[in-house]
Amino acid sequence: MGKKDDDTVYCFELLKEGLTDRDMSGWGRLWCLGVGLIGTVVADPIIWASNKLGIKSEPKDYDPSDPTHPFNQNY
């Protein structure tokens, strides 16, 4: 669907795929266009801004039973 680098706009790629894919069904095209249009306006600017600001999501590769990890400490 799209390459995953810092400047990727994911929903715009979905919108572009909905416009250019010739083998897609009517409902699939409608879904891609709808989600792509809404996501291009709402989600892509948020993803782009968070990447530019260096905001990262919570890492998924930590051990939840490790009491020394900062995500597992209750203050």
Predicted model as a PDB file, atoms N, CA, C, CB and O in Angstrom, pLDDT in the B-factor column:
MODEL        1                                                                  
ATOM      1  N   MET A   1       0.825  -1.175   0.000  1.00 43.00           N  
ATOM      2  CA  MET A   1       0.000   0.000   0.000  1.00 43.00           C  
ATOM      3  C   MET A   1       0.869   1.238   0.000  1.00 43.00           C  
ATOM      4  CB  MET A   1      -0.939  -0.002   1.190  1.00 43.00           C  
ATOM      5  O   MET A   1       0.680   2.069  -0.888  1.00 43.00           O  
ATOM      6  N   GLY A   2       1.750   1.425   0.860  1.00 43.00           N  
ATOM      7  CA  GLY A   2       2.613   2.588   0.837  1.00 43.00           C  
ATOM      8  C   GLY A   2       3.915   2.251   1.512  1.00 43.00           C  
ATOM      9  O   GLY A   2       3.984   1.333   2.329  1.00 43.00           O  
ATOM     10  N   LYS A   3       4.935   2.984   1.176  1.00 45.00           N  
ATOM     11  CA  LYS A   3       6.197   2.735   1.854  1.00 45.00           C  
ATOM     12  C   LYS A   3       6.146   3.378   3.222  1.00 45.00           C  
ATOM     13  CB  LYS A   3       7.396   3.272   1.034  1.00 45.00           C  
ATOM     14  O   LYS A   3       5.505   4.413   3.406  1.00 45.00           O  
ATOM     15  N   LYS A   4       6.814   2.772   4.176  1.00 50.00           N  
ATOM     16  CA  LYS A   4       6.729   3.241   5.545  1.00 50.00           C  
ATOM     17  C   LYS A   4       7.989   4.009   5.906  1.00 50.00           C  
ATOM     18  CB  LYS A   4       6.514   2.070   6.510  1.00 50.00           C  
ATOM     19  O   LYS A   4       8.921   3.448   6.482  1.00 50.00           O  
ATOM     20  N   ASP A   5       8.016   5.272   5.572  1.00 52.00           N  
ATOM     21  CA  ASP A   5       9.096   6.140   6.005  1.00 52.00           C  
ATOM     22  C   ASP A   5       8.466   7.340   6.707  1.00 52.00           C  
ATOM     23  CB  ASP A   5       9.997   6.584   4.798  1.00 52.00           C  
ATOM     24  O   ASP A   5       7.253   7.356   6.916  1.00 52.00           O  
ATOM     25  N   ASP A   6       9.245   8.323   7.068  1.00 52.00           N  
ATOM     26  CA  ASP A   6       8.741   9.439   7.855  1.00 52.00           C  
ATOM     27  C   ASP A   6       7.756  10.319   7.098  1.00 52.00           C  
ATOM     28  CB  ASP A   6       9.883  10.270   8.328  1.00 52.00           C  
ATOM     29  O   ASP A   6       6.921  10.970   7.726  1.00 52.00           O  
ATOM     30  N   ASP A   7       7.825  10.360   5.782  1.00 59.00           N  
ATOM     31  CA  ASP A   7       6.962  11.248   5.018  1.00 59.00           C  
ATOM     32  C   ASP A   7       5.774  10.537   4.385  1.00 59.00           C  
ATOM     33  CB  ASP A   7       7.757  11.926   3.953  1.00 59.00           C  
ATOM     34  O   ASP A   7       5.103  11.118   3.532  1.00 59.00           O  
ATOM     35  N   THR A   8       5.497   9.309   4.774  1.00 66.00           N  
ATOM     36  CA  THR A   8       4.398   8.568   4.174  1.00 66.00           C  
ATOM     37  C   THR A   8       3.065   9.123   4.653  1.00 66.00           C  
ATOM     38  CB  THR A   8       4.506   7.074   4.506  1.00 66.00           C  
ATOM     39  O   THR A   8       2.884   9.397   5.839  1.00 66.00           O  
ATOM     40  N   VAL A   9       2.155   9.282   3.737  1.00 69.00           N  
ATOM     41  CA  VAL A   9       0.790   9.660   4.049  1.00 69.00           C  
ATOM     42  C   VAL A   9      -0.071   8.447   3.703  1.00 69.00           C  
ATOM     43  CB  VAL A   9       0.335  10.964   3.259  1.00 69.00           C  
ATOM     44  O   VAL A   9      -0.393   8.216   2.537  1.00 69.00           O  
ATOM     45  N   TYR A  10      -0.430   7.694   4.700  1.00 80.00           N  
ATOM     46  CA  TYR A  10      -1.038   6.380   4.514  1.00 80.00           C  
ATOM     47  C   TYR A  10      -2.405   6.443   3.859  1.00 80.00           C  
ATOM     48  CB  TYR A  10      -1.154   5.684   5.832  1.00 80.00           C  
ATOM     49  O   TYR A  10      -2.673   5.682   2.930  1.00 80.00           O  
ATOM     50  N   CYS A  11      -3.267   7.325   4.315  1.00 88.00           N  
ATOM     51  CA  CYS A  11      -4.622   7.376   3.769  1.00 88.00           C  
ATOM     52  C   CYS A  11      -4.644   7.954   2.362  1.00 88.00           C  
ATOM     53  CB  CYS A  11      -5.521   8.196   4.676  1.00 88.00           C  
ATOM     54  O   CYS A  11      -5.522   7.608   1.571  1.00 88.00           O  
ATOM     55  N   PHE A  12      -3.698   8.827   2.035  1.00 87.00           N  
ATOM     56  CA  PHE A  12      -3.618   9.337   0.674  1.00 87.00           C  
ATOM     57  C   PHE A  12      -3.278   8.201  -0.284  1.00 87.00           C  
ATOM     58  CB  PHE A  12      -2.570  10.466   0.573  1.00 87.00           C  
ATOM     59  O   PHE A  12      -3.789   8.157  -1.403  1.00 87.00           O  
ATOM     60  N   GLU A  13      -2.414   7.280   0.152  1.00 87.00           N  
ATOM     61  CA  GLU A  13      -2.097   6.108  -0.669  1.00 87.00           C  
ATOM     62  C   GLU A  13      -3.346   5.252  -0.883  1.00 87.00           C  
ATOM     63  CB  GLU A  13      -0.978   5.268  -0.008  1.00 87.00           C  
ATOM     64  O   GLU A  13      -3.556   4.720  -1.973  1.00 87.00           O  
ATOM     65  N   LEU A  14      -4.175   5.120   0.157  1.00 88.00           N  
ATOM     66  CA  LEU A  14      -5.425   4.367   0.035  1.00 88.00           C  
ATOM     67  C   LEU A  14      -6.380   5.065  -0.933  1.00 88.00           C  
ATOM     68  CB  LEU A  14      -6.093   4.199   1.417  1.00 88.00           C  
ATOM     69  O   LEU A  14      -7.038   4.409  -1.739  1.00 88.00           O  
ATOM     70  N   LEU A  15      -6.454   6.381  -0.853  1.00 88.00           N  
ATOM     71  CA  LEU A  15      -7.288   7.151  -1.770  1.00 88.00           C  
ATOM     72  C   LEU A  15      -6.799   6.992  -3.207  1.00 88.00           C  
ATOM     73  CB  LEU A  15      -7.295   8.634  -1.372  1.00 88.00           C  
ATOM     74  O   LEU A  15      -7.599   6.811  -4.125  1.00 88.00           O  
ATOM     75  N   LYS A  16      -5.489   7.060  -3.395  1.00 89.00           N  
ATOM     76  CA  LYS A  16      -4.921   6.912  -4.736  1.00 89.00           C  
ATOM     77  C   LYS A  16      -5.170   5.501  -5.280  1.00 89.00           C  
ATOM     78  CB  LYS A  16      -3.409   7.217  -4.715  1.00 89.00           C  
ATOM     79  O   LYS A  16      -5.436   5.328  -6.470  1.00 89.00           O  
ATOM     80  N   GLU A  17      -5.083   4.501  -4.409  1.00 89.00           N  
ATOM     81  CA  GLU A  17      -5.350   3.125  -4.841  1.00 89.00           C  
ATOM     82  C   GLU A  17      -6.810   2.962  -5.252  1.00 89.00           C  
ATOM     83  CB  GLU A  17      -5.000   2.129  -3.719  1.00 89.00           C  
ATOM     84  O   GLU A  17      -7.104   2.265  -6.223  1.00 89.00           O  
ATOM     85  N   GLY A  18      -7.731   3.598  -4.520  1.00 89.00           N  
ATOM     86  CA  GLY A  18      -9.146   3.540  -4.874  1.00 89.00           C  
ATOM     87  C   GLY A  18      -9.441   4.190  -6.211  1.00 89.00           C  
ATOM     88  O   GLY A  18     -10.377   3.790  -6.904  1.00 89.00           O  
ATOM     89  N   LEU A  19      -8.657   5.184  -6.579  1.00 90.00           N  
ATOM     90  CA  LEU A  19      -8.871   5.859  -7.856  1.00 90.00           C  
ATOM     91  C   LEU A  19      -8.227   5.138  -9.030  1.00 90.00           C  
ATOM     92  CB  LEU A  19      -8.342   7.258  -7.783  1.00 90.00           C  
ATOM     93  O   LEU A  19      -8.726   5.231 -10.152  1.00 90.00           O  
ATOM     94  N   THR A  20      -7.125   4.420  -8.801  1.00 90.00           N  
ATOM     95  CA  THR A  20      -6.358   3.872  -9.922  1.00 90.00           C  
ATOM     96  C   THR A  20      -6.478   2.367 -10.111  1.00 90.00           C  
ATOM     97  CB  THR A  20      -4.934   4.212  -9.745  1.00 90.00           C  
ATOM     98  O   THR A  20      -6.175   1.870 -11.196  1.00 90.00           O  
ATOM     99  N   ASP A  21      -6.910   1.621  -9.092  1.00 88.00           N  
ATOM    100  CA  ASP A  21      -6.962   0.154  -9.204  1.00 88.00           C  
ATOM    101  C   ASP A  21      -8.140  -0.254 -10.085  1.00 88.00           C  
ATOM    102  CB  ASP A  21      -7.082  -0.509  -7.798  1.00 88.00           C  
ATOM    103  O   ASP A  21      -9.294   0.003  -9.741  1.00 88.00           O  
ATOM    104  N   ARG A  22      -7.853  -0.885 -11.212  1.00 86.00           N  
ATOM    105  CA  ARG A  22      -8.891  -1.265 -12.176  1.00 86.00           C  
ATOM    106  C   ARG A  22      -9.609  -2.566 -11.787  1.00 86.00           C  
ATOM    107  CB  ARG A  22      -8.274  -1.417 -13.563  1.00 86.00           C  
ATOM    108  O   ARG A  22     -10.738  -2.793 -12.223  1.00 86.00           O  
ATOM    109  N   ASP A  23      -8.975  -3.420 -10.975  1.00 90.00           N  
ATOM    110  CA  ASP A  23      -9.566  -4.720 -10.643  1.00 90.00           C  
ATOM    111  C   ASP A  23     -10.409  -4.681  -9.377  1.00 90.00           C  
ATOM    112  CB  ASP A  23      -8.478  -5.753 -10.486  1.00 90.00           C  
ATOM    113  O   ASP A  23     -10.898  -5.722  -8.939  1.00 90.00           O  
ATOM    114  N   MET A  24     -10.590  -3.520  -8.784  1.00 88.00           N  
ATOM    115  CA  MET A  24     -11.312  -3.413  -7.529  1.00 88.00           C  
ATOM    116  C   MET A  24     -12.822  -3.413  -7.772  1.00 88.00           C  
ATOM    117  CB  MET A  24     -10.890  -2.145  -6.779  1.00 88.00           C  
ATOM    118  O   MET A  24     -13.304  -2.851  -8.755  1.00 88.00           O  
ATOM    119  N   SER A  25     -13.562  -4.057  -6.857  1.00 91.00           N  
ATOM    120  CA  SER A  25     -15.018  -4.073  -6.984  1.00 91.00           C  
ATOM    121  C   SER A  25     -15.584  -2.691  -6.660  1.00 91.00           C  
ATOM    122  CB  SER A  25     -15.638  -5.146  -6.054  1.00 91.00           C  
ATOM    123  O   SER A  25     -14.870  -1.816  -6.171  1.00 91.00           O  
ATOM    124  N   GLY A  26     -16.844  -2.511  -6.930  1.00 90.00           N  
ATOM    125  CA  GLY A  26     -17.488  -1.219  -6.674  1.00 90.00           C  
ATOM    126  C   GLY A  26     -17.515  -0.861  -5.200  1.00 90.00           C  
ATOM    127  O   GLY A  26     -17.223   0.274  -4.824  1.00 90.00           O  
ATOM    128  N   TRP A  27     -17.871  -1.841  -4.360  1.00 92.00           N  
ATOM    129  CA  TRP A  27     -17.901  -1.592  -2.919  1.00 92.00           C  
ATOM    130  C   TRP A  27     -16.492  -1.367  -2.369  1.00 92.00           C  
ATOM    131  CB  TRP A  27     -18.572  -2.764  -2.189  1.00 92.00           C  
ATOM    132  O   TRP A  27     -16.294  -0.532  -1.486  1.00 92.00           O  
ATOM    133  N   GLY A  28     -15.532  -2.097  -2.880  1.00 90.00           N  
ATOM    134  CA  GLY A  28     -14.143  -1.899  -2.453  1.00 90.00           C  
ATOM    135  C   GLY A  28     -13.634  -0.528  -2.844  1.00 90.00           C  
ATOM    136  O   GLY A  28     -12.945   0.134  -2.068  1.00 90.00           O  
ATOM    137  N   ARG A  29     -13.974  -0.107  -4.042  1.00 92.00           N  
ATOM    138  CA  ARG A  29     -13.577   1.228  -4.500  1.00 92.00           C  
ATOM    139  C   ARG A  29     -14.240   2.304  -3.643  1.00 92.00           C  
ATOM    140  CB  ARG A  29     -13.947   1.427  -5.988  1.00 92.00           C  
ATOM    141  O   ARG A  29     -13.591   3.273  -3.250  1.00 92.00           O  
ATOM    142  N   LEU A  30     -15.531   2.134  -3.354  1.00 92.00           N  
ATOM    143  CA  LEU A  30     -16.251   3.097  -2.519  1.00 92.00           C  
ATOM    144  C   LEU A  30     -15.636   3.168  -1.123  1.00 92.00           C  
ATOM    145  CB  LEU A  30     -17.740   2.720  -2.424  1.00 92.00           C  
ATOM    146  O   LEU A  30     -15.469   4.256  -0.570  1.00 92.00           O  
ATOM    147  N   TRP A  31     -15.297   2.004  -0.550  1.00 92.00           N  
ATOM    148  CA  TRP A  31     -14.678   1.975   0.778  1.00 92.00           C  
ATOM    149  C   TRP A  31     -13.316   2.667   0.756  1.00 92.00           C  
ATOM    150  CB  TRP A  31     -14.528   0.523   1.272  1.00 92.00           C  
ATOM    151  O   TRP A  31     -13.021   3.491   1.622  1.00 92.00           O  
ATOM    152  N   CYS A  32     -12.487   2.331  -0.236  1.00 91.00           N  
ATOM    153  CA  CYS A  32     -11.152   2.951  -0.336  1.00 91.00           C  
ATOM    154  C   CYS A  32     -11.256   4.459  -0.510  1.00 91.00           C  
ATOM    155  CB  CYS A  32     -10.363   2.347  -1.510  1.00 91.00           C  
ATOM    156  O   CYS A  32     -10.498   5.206   0.108  1.00 91.00           O  
ATOM    157  N   LEU A  33     -12.170   4.908  -1.328  1.00 92.00           N  
ATOM    158  CA  LEU A  33     -12.335   6.342  -1.557  1.00 92.00           C  
ATOM    159  C   LEU A  33     -12.844   7.046  -0.305  1.00 92.00           C  
ATOM    160  CB  LEU A  33     -13.293   6.587  -2.721  1.00 92.00           C  
ATOM    161  O   LEU A  33     -12.361   8.124   0.042  1.00 92.00           O  
ATOM    162  N   GLY A  34     -13.817   6.442   0.374  1.00 93.00           N  
ATOM    163  CA  GLY A  34     -14.372   7.062   1.590  1.00 93.00           C  
ATOM    164  C   GLY A  34     -13.354   7.136   2.718  1.00 93.00           C  
ATOM    165  O   GLY A  34     -13.136   8.200   3.297  1.00 93.00           O  
ATOM    166  N   VAL A  35     -12.735   6.010   3.028  1.00 91.00           N  
ATOM    167  CA  VAL A  35     -11.749   5.976   4.104  1.00 91.00           C  
ATOM    168  C   VAL A  35     -10.521   6.805   3.720  1.00 91.00           C  
ATOM    169  CB  VAL A  35     -11.340   4.516   4.423  1.00 91.00           C  
ATOM    170  O   VAL A  35      -9.962   7.515   4.556  1.00 91.00           O  
ATOM    171  N   GLY A  36     -10.112   6.716   2.482  1.00 91.00           N  
ATOM    172  CA  GLY A  36      -8.958   7.486   2.034  1.00 91.00           C  
ATOM    173  C   GLY A  36      -9.193   8.979   2.099  1.00 91.00           C  
ATOM    174  O   GLY A  36      -8.303   9.728   2.499  1.00 91.00           O  
ATOM    175  N   LEU A  37     -10.384   9.426   1.710  1.00 92.00           N  
ATOM    176  CA  LEU A  37     -10.695  10.852   1.738  1.00 92.00           C  
ATOM    177  C   LEU A  37     -10.756  11.383   3.175  1.00 92.00           C  
ATOM    178  CB  LEU A  37     -12.025  11.115   1.021  1.00 92.00           C  
ATOM    179  O   LEU A  37     -10.173  12.422   3.486  1.00 92.00           O  
ATOM    180  N   ILE A  38     -11.459  10.669   4.036  1.00 92.00           N  
ATOM    181  CA  ILE A  38     -11.562  11.098   5.435  1.00 92.00           C  
ATOM    182  C   ILE A  38     -10.193  11.029   6.115  1.00 92.00           C  
ATOM    183  CB  ILE A  38     -12.587  10.222   6.200  1.00 92.00           C  
ATOM    184  O   ILE A  38      -9.810  11.945   6.842  1.00 92.00           O  
ATOM    185  N   GLY A  39      -9.467   9.953   5.878  1.00 90.00           N  
ATOM    186  CA  GLY A  39      -8.154   9.807   6.502  1.00 90.00           C  
ATOM    187  C   GLY A  39      -7.141  10.810   5.995  1.00 90.00           C  
ATOM    188  O   GLY A  39      -6.273  11.248   6.749  1.00 90.00           O  
ATOM    189  N   THR A  40      -7.240  11.184   4.717  1.00 90.00           N  
ATOM    190  CA  THR A  40      -6.319  12.171   4.166  1.00 90.00           C  
ATOM    191  C   THR A  40      -6.525  13.526   4.836  1.00 90.00           C  
ATOM    192  CB  THR A  40      -6.506  12.292   2.646  1.00 90.00           C  
ATOM    193  O   THR A  40      -5.566  14.266   5.057  1.00 90.00           O  
ATOM    194  N   VAL A  41      -7.758  13.843   5.155  1.00 92.00           N  
ATOM    195  CA  VAL A  41      -8.062  15.127   5.782  1.00 92.00           C  
ATOM    196  C   VAL A  41      -7.789  15.094   7.285  1.00 92.00           C  
ATOM    197  CB  VAL A  41      -9.518  15.508   5.524  1.00 92.00           C  
ATOM    198  O   VAL A  41      -7.329  16.089   7.845  1.00 92.00           O  
ATOM    199  N   VAL A  42      -8.067  13.961   7.953  1.00 91.00           N  
ATOM    200  CA  VAL A  42      -7.989  13.906   9.408  1.00 91.00           C  
ATOM    201  C   VAL A  42      -6.707  13.226   9.905  1.00 91.00           C  
ATOM    202  CB  VAL A  42      -9.198  13.178   9.955  1.00 91.00           C  
ATOM    203  O   VAL A  42      -5.956  13.828  10.672  1.00 91.00           O  
ATOM    204  N   ALA A  43      -6.449  12.002   9.489  1.00 88.00           N  
ATOM    205  CA  ALA A  43      -5.376  11.204  10.087  1.00 88.00           C  
ATOM    206  C   ALA A  43      -3.993  11.531   9.553  1.00 88.00           C  
ATOM    207  CB  ALA A  43      -5.648   9.758   9.867  1.00 88.00           C  
ATOM    208  O   ALA A  43      -3.043  11.614  10.332  1.00 88.00           O  
ATOM    209  N   ASP A  44      -3.854  11.718   8.261  1.00 87.00           N  
ATOM    210  CA  ASP A  44      -2.527  11.939   7.680  1.00 87.00           C  
ATOM    211  C   ASP A  44      -1.816  13.176   8.237  1.00 87.00           C  
ATOM    212  CB  ASP A  44      -2.647  12.068   6.184  1.00 87.00           C  
ATOM    213  O   ASP A  44      -0.617  13.104   8.505  1.00 87.00           O  
ATOM    214  N   PRO A  45      -2.509  14.314   8.422  1.00 89.00           N  
ATOM    215  CA  PRO A  45      -1.798  15.449   9.020  1.00 89.00           C  
ATOM    216  C   PRO A  45      -1.326  15.177  10.447  1.00 89.00           C  
ATOM    217  CB  PRO A  45      -2.688  16.667   9.013  1.00 89.00           C  
ATOM    218  O   PRO A  45      -0.272  15.664  10.856  1.00 89.00           O  
ATOM    219  N   ILE A  46      -2.100  14.406  11.202  1.00 87.00           N  
ATOM    220  CA  ILE A  46      -1.698  14.070  12.577  1.00 87.00           C  
ATOM    221  C   ILE A  46      -0.486  13.151  12.564  1.00 87.00           C  
ATOM    222  CB  ILE A  46      -2.865  13.403  13.344  1.00 87.00           C  
ATOM    223  O   ILE A  46       0.450  13.353  13.337  1.00 87.00           O  
ATOM    224  N   ILE A  47      -0.491  12.145  11.698  1.00 84.00           N  
ATOM    225  CA  ILE A  47       0.651  11.234  11.587  1.00 84.00           C  
ATOM    226  C   ILE A  47       1.889  11.989  11.130  1.00 84.00           C  
ATOM    227  CB  ILE A  47       0.339  10.083  10.612  1.00 84.00           C  
ATOM    228  O   ILE A  47       2.977  11.783  11.667  1.00 84.00           O  
ATOM    229  N   TRP A  48       1.730  12.860  10.145  1.00 84.00           N  
ATOM    230  CA  TRP A  48       2.851  13.633   9.628  1.00 84.00           C  
ATOM    231  C   TRP A  48       3.436  14.536  10.709  1.00 84.00           C  
ATOM    232  CB  TRP A  48       2.414  14.467   8.423  1.00 84.00           C  
ATOM    233  O   TRP A  48       4.654  14.595  10.875  1.00 84.00           O  
ATOM    234  N   ALA A  49       2.573  15.242  11.449  1.00 88.00           N  
ATOM    235  CA  ALA A  49       3.043  16.161  12.489  1.00 88.00           C  
ATOM    236  C   ALA A  49       3.727  15.407  13.631  1.00 88.00           C  
ATOM    237  CB  ALA A  49       1.873  16.989  13.034  1.00 88.00           C  
ATOM    238  O   ALA A  49       4.750  15.861  14.144  1.00 88.00           O  
ATOM    239  N   SER A  50       3.175  14.270  14.030  1.00 85.00           N  
ATOM    240  CA  SER A  50       3.806  13.519  15.118  1.00 85.00           C  
ATOM    241  C   SER A  50       5.162  12.967  14.686  1.00 85.00           C  
ATOM    242  CB  SER A  50       2.892  12.374  15.578  1.00 85.00           C  
ATOM    243  O   SER A  50       6.082  12.899  15.501  1.00 85.00           O  
ATOM    244  N   ASN A  51       5.302  12.575  13.435  1.00 82.00           N  
ATOM    245  CA  ASN A  51       6.612  12.128  12.942  1.00 82.00           C  
ATOM    246  C   ASN A  51       7.603  13.277  12.903  1.00 82.00           C  
ATOM    247  CB  ASN A  51       6.480  11.508  11.549  1.00 82.00           C  
ATOM    248  O   ASN A  51       8.764  13.100  13.271  1.00 82.00           O  
ATOM    249  N   LYS A  52       7.164  14.455  12.462  1.00 86.00           N  
ATOM    250  CA  LYS A  52       8.060  15.612  12.396  1.00 86.00           C  
ATOM    251  C   LYS A  52       8.475  16.083  13.786  1.00 86.00           C  
ATOM    252  CB  LYS A  52       7.390  16.756  11.640  1.00 86.00           C  
ATOM    253  O   LYS A  52       9.591  16.571  13.965  1.00 86.00           O  
ATOM    254  N   LEU A  53       7.585  15.943  14.775  1.00 88.00           N  
ATOM    255  CA  LEU A  53       7.901  16.347  16.139  1.00 88.00           C  
ATOM    256  C   LEU A  53       8.664  15.277  16.902  1.00 88.00           C  
ATOM    257  CB  LEU A  53       6.636  16.689  16.878  1.00 88.00           C  
ATOM    258  O   LEU A  53       9.129  15.527  18.014  1.00 88.00           O  
ATOM    259  N   GLY A  54       8.801  14.095  16.328  1.00 84.00           N  
ATOM    260  CA  GLY A  54       9.533  13.016  16.974  1.00 84.00           C  
ATOM    261  C   GLY A  54       8.735  12.278  18.026  1.00 84.00           C  
ATOM    262  O   GLY A  54       9.315  11.617  18.887  1.00 84.00           O  
ATOM    263  N   ILE A  55       7.428  12.373  17.976  1.00 81.00           N  
ATOM    264  CA  ILE A  55       6.571  11.681  18.931  1.00 81.00           C  
ATOM    265  C   ILE A  55       6.459  10.225  18.509  1.00 81.00           C  
ATOM    266  CB  ILE A  55       5.165  12.347  19.020  1.00 81.00           C  
ATOM    267  O   ILE A  55       6.090   9.926  17.374  1.00 81.00           O  
ATOM    268  N   LYS A  56       6.774   9.337  19.413  1.00 75.00           N  
ATOM    269  CA  LYS A  56       6.721   7.908  19.110  1.00 75.00           C  
ATOM    270  C   LYS A  56       5.669   7.249  19.991  1.00 75.00           C  
ATOM    271  CB  LYS A  56       8.111   7.239  19.318  1.00 75.00           C  
ATOM    272  O   LYS A  56       5.417   7.687  21.113  1.00 75.00           O  
ATOM    273  N   SER A  57       5.064   6.202  19.474  1.00 69.00           N  
ATOM    274  CA  SER A  57       4.080   5.476  20.261  1.00 69.00           C  
ATOM    275  C   SER A  57       4.792   4.560  21.254  1.00 69.00           C  
ATOM    276  CB  SER A  57       3.136   4.663  19.345  1.00 69.00           C  
ATOM    277  O   SER A  57       6.008   4.378  21.194  1.00 69.00           O  
ATOM    278  N   GLU A  58       4.033   4.008  22.135  1.00 65.00           N  
ATOM    279  CA  GLU A  58       4.593   3.114  23.143  1.00 65.00           C  
ATOM    280  C   GLU A  58       5.180   1.878  22.470  1.00 65.00           C  
ATOM    281  CB  GLU A  58       3.516   2.710  24.177  1.00 65.00           C  
ATOM    282  O   GLU A  58       4.507   1.249  21.654  1.00 65.00           O  
ATOM    283  N   PRO A  59       6.417   1.520  22.793  1.00 64.00           N  
ATOM    284  CA  PRO A  59       7.012   0.340  22.169  1.00 64.00           C  
ATOM    285  C   PRO A  59       6.285  -0.933  22.597  1.00 64.00           C  
ATOM    286  CB  PRO A  59       8.500   0.242  22.523  1.00 64.00           C  
ATOM    287  O   PRO A  59       5.861  -1.062  23.745  1.00 64.00           O  
ATOM    288  N   LYS A  60       6.152  -1.842  21.685  1.00 67.00           N  
ATOM    289  CA  LYS A  60       5.418  -3.081  21.945  1.00 67.00           C  
ATOM    290  C   LYS A  60       6.330  -4.246  22.319  1.00 67.00           C  
ATOM    291  CB  LYS A  60       4.601  -3.454  20.733  1.00 67.00           C  
ATOM    292  O   LYS A  60       5.846  -5.349  22.569  1.00 67.00           O  
ATOM    293  N   ASP A  61       7.640  -4.019  22.361  1.00 70.00           N  
ATOM    294  CA  ASP A  61       8.563  -5.127  22.575  1.00 70.00           C  
ATOM    295  C   ASP A  61       9.135  -5.177  23.992  1.00 70.00           C  
ATOM    296  CB  ASP A  61       9.686  -5.038  21.589  1.00 70.00           C  
ATOM    297  O   ASP A  61      10.218  -5.729  24.187  1.00 70.00           O  
ATOM    298  N   TYR A  62       8.452  -4.627  24.967  1.00 71.00           N  
ATOM    299  CA  TYR A  62       8.959  -4.703  26.335  1.00 71.00           C  
ATOM    300  C   TYR A  62       8.238  -5.801  27.108  1.00 71.00           C  
ATOM    301  CB  TYR A  62       8.796  -3.349  27.050  1.00 71.00           C  
ATOM    302  O   TYR A  62       7.145  -6.226  26.734  1.00 71.00           O  
ATOM    303  N   ASP A  63       8.862  -6.250  28.181  1.00 77.00           N  
ATOM    304  CA  ASP A  63       8.313  -7.329  28.998  1.00 77.00           C  
ATOM    305  C   ASP A  63       7.407  -6.730  30.072  1.00 77.00           C  
ATOM    306  CB  ASP A  63       9.451  -8.178  29.642  1.00 77.00           C  
ATOM    307  O   ASP A  63       7.894  -5.991  30.928  1.00 77.00           O  
ATOM    308  N   PRO A  64       6.110  -7.022  30.056  1.00 75.00           N  
ATOM    309  CA  PRO A  64       5.200  -6.435  31.033  1.00 75.00           C  
ATOM    310  C   PRO A  64       5.470  -6.887  32.471  1.00 75.00           C  
ATOM    311  CB  PRO A  64       3.789  -6.774  30.664  1.00 75.00           C  
ATOM    312  O   PRO A  64       5.015  -6.237  33.412  1.00 75.00           O  
ATOM    313  N   SER A  65       6.190  -7.971  32.651  1.00 79.00           N  
ATOM    314  CA  SER A  65       6.471  -8.435  34.014  1.00 79.00           C  
ATOM    315  C   SER A  65       7.789  -7.884  34.565  1.00 79.00           C  
ATOM    316  CB  SER A  65       6.505  -9.954  34.044  1.00 79.00           C  
ATOM    317  O   SER A  65       8.153  -8.198  35.698  1.00 79.00           O  
ATOM    318  N   ASP A  66       8.509  -7.073  33.792  1.00 79.00           N  
ATOM    319  CA  ASP A  66       9.773  -6.488  34.235  1.00 79.00           C  
ATOM    320  C   ASP A  66       9.487  -5.248  35.083  1.00 79.00           C  
ATOM    321  CB  ASP A  66      10.677  -6.127  33.018  1.00 79.00           C  
ATOM    322  O   ASP A  66       9.037  -4.236  34.545  1.00 79.00           O  
ATOM    323  N   PRO A  67       9.737  -5.302  36.405  1.00 77.00           N  
ATOM    324  CA  PRO A  67       9.412  -4.152  37.253  1.00 77.00           C  
ATOM    325  C   PRO A  67      10.365  -2.976  37.085  1.00 77.00           C  
ATOM    326  CB  PRO A  67       9.406  -4.575  38.688  1.00 77.00           C  
ATOM    327  O   PRO A  67      10.068  -1.882  37.566  1.00 77.00           O  
ATOM    328  N   THR A  68      11.508  -3.167  36.413  1.00 80.00           N  
ATOM    329  CA  THR A  68      12.455  -2.066  36.239  1.00 80.00           C  
ATOM    330  C   THR A  68      12.152  -1.237  35.001  1.00 80.00           C  
ATOM    331  CB  THR A  68      13.867  -2.603  36.156  1.00 80.00           C  
ATOM    332  O   THR A  68      12.728  -0.163  34.827  1.00 80.00           O  
ATOM    333  N   HIS A  69      11.262  -1.708  34.143  1.00 76.00           N  
ATOM    334  CA  HIS A  69      10.936  -0.963  32.924  1.00 76.00           C  
ATOM    335  C   HIS A  69      10.036   0.222  33.279  1.00 76.00           C  
ATOM    336  CB  HIS A  69      10.240  -1.888  31.874  1.00 76.00           C  
ATOM    337  O   HIS A  69       9.095   0.059  34.056  1.00 76.00           O  
ATOM    338  N   PRO A  70      10.302   1.412  32.727  1.00 75.00           N  
ATOM    339  CA  PRO A  70       9.514   2.603  33.084  1.00 75.00           C  
ATOM    340  C   PRO A  70       8.010   2.485  32.791  1.00 75.00           C  
ATOM    341  CB  PRO A  70      10.058   3.791  32.348  1.00 75.00           C  
ATOM    342  O   PRO A  70       7.210   3.115  33.483  1.00 75.00           O  
ATOM    343  N   PHE A  71       7.615   1.715  31.808  1.00 72.00           N  
ATOM    344  CA  PHE A  71       6.187   1.567  31.511  1.00 72.00           C  
ATOM    345  C   PHE A  71       5.471   0.712  32.548  1.00 72.00           C  
ATOM    346  CB  PHE A  71       6.000   0.957  30.132  1.00 72.00           C  
ATOM    347  O   PHE A  71       4.242   0.726  32.609  1.00 72.00           O  
ATOM    348  N   ASN A  72       6.208  -0.027  33.360  1.00 71.00           N  
ATOM    349  CA  ASN A  72       5.589  -0.921  34.345  1.00 71.00           C  
ATOM    350  C   ASN A  72       5.625  -0.364  35.755  1.00 71.00           C  
ATOM    351  CB  ASN A  72       6.273  -2.259  34.326  1.00 71.00           C  
ATOM    352  O   ASN A  72       5.233  -1.064  36.688  1.00 71.00           O  
ATOM    353  N   GLN A  73       6.073   0.851  35.946  1.00 69.00           N  
ATOM    354  CA  GLN A  73       6.183   1.414  37.288  1.00 69.00           C  
ATOM    355  C   GLN A  73       4.979   2.288  37.582  1.00 69.00           C  
ATOM    356  CB  GLN A  73       7.483   2.222  37.439  1.00 69.00           C  
ATOM    357  O   GLN A  73       4.635   3.174  36.799  1.00 69.00           O  
ATOM    358  N   ASN A  74       4.352   2.038  38.696  1.00 65.00           N  
ATOM    359  CA  ASN A  74       3.217   2.857  39.139  1.00 65.00           C  
ATOM    360  C   ASN A  74       3.733   3.904  40.110  1.00 65.00           C  
ATOM    361  CB  ASN A  74       2.101   1.982  39.804  1.00 65.00           C  
ATOM    362  O   ASN A  74       4.451   3.585  41.057  1.00 65.00           O  
ATOM    363  N   TYR A  75       3.373   5.124  39.877  1.00 53.00           N  
ATOM    364  CA  TYR A  75       3.842   6.209  40.762  1.00 53.00           C  
ATOM    365  C   TYR A  75       2.703   6.712  41.612  1.00 53.00           C  
ATOM    366  CB  TYR A  75       4.447   7.373  39.946  1.00 53.00           C  
ATOM    367  O   TYR A  75       2.891   7.622  42.421  1.00 53.00           O  
TER     368      TYR A  75                                                      
ENDMDL                                                                          
END                                                                             
